[in-house]
Amino acid sequence: MKKIINYCQNHYWKKWLRQHRCKLGGGVTSLGAKTTLVLEENVSLGNVLINAKKLSIGAHTYVRSDCVLSAVSSIGRFCSIGNNCYIGQDKNTHPSDWVSSHPFQFTNTPLSFEPQIVDVTIGDDVWIGHDAMIMEGVNVGTGAIIATRALVAHDVPPYAIVAGIPAKVIKYRHPPERISTLLNSKWWECNVDFLLTLRLDDPDAALPELMDARSDHLASYKQLEVSRKGCRVLSA
């Protein structure tokens, strides 16, 4: 009977989220017992395991199935995250400077091992390829691209493209001056209808128009709070 009740409740909240223009593929049961999600509209999450304590995700971001969102506190708007990524992998799950790295030393003993964990933060317009892993404490800058199967252990600068194990910068998406203009434009704060009037395939043509008119076209997104207990609208 309890399984039936849980299934019905999960189905209800999945439908509620769809009605509020968000998707949570696994429903609220995919969240950790102490997890709180804050979602803007048009967020789409596949069958994702989320055990972050508190995680905010910006509008129009999608995360494909089989990802794990662990030690991560924020993911910006317009991010694209492929399948089977692990974001916020602990760096120190075992003691590396003790006699042994094995947990027998602090399991049912007077010793304790409680490493400090620092959350990942991900900016806006970040593309993360499938099977990538981002270690805890990393800051991924706006506009960055993380290649498939990359292992990211250090901060990623804005608009950098990183690849490899460990991940290294292989190039930047744009020249320095254009990167500066893109960051100053904060285009992700504008509504999509306005953005689609611009020549998005030509940044040098689009950015002057964007900078002139952005203040008249700022987006306003509803925020939803999601936990295992259910969902509610924070702001409309």
Number of C-alpha atoms within 10 A of each C-alpha: 6 7 8 9 10 13 13 12 18 20 14 14 22 21 16 16 23 15 10 16 16 22 23 22 18 18 25 25 20 18 22 16 15 12 18 22 24 19 27 26 22 21 22 21 20 17 18 22 20 25 20 24 17 18 23 19 24 24 26 21 24 22 24 18 19 17 24 21 22 24 27 28 19 21 22 21 23 21 26 18 22 19 20 19 25 20 25 24 21 18 14 13 14 15 16 10 7 9 8 11 12 13 13 10 16 13 11 9 8 7 9 11 13 10 12 9 16 16 24 23 22 24 19 27 24 25 20 25 20 21 18 25 26 27 23 23 20 21 22 25 20 24 25 25 27 27 19 18 18 22 21 25 19 16 17 23 17 22 24 23 21 24 21 16 13 12 22 19 15 10 13 17 14 14 10 11 8 14 18 13 15 21 15 10 17 15 19 20 17 19 16 14 10 15 16 9 11 16 14 12 8 9 15 13 12 15 20 14 13 22 15 10 13 20 11 10 16 16 15 14 16 15 21 20 17 23 20 19 13 17 18 14 14 13 11 10
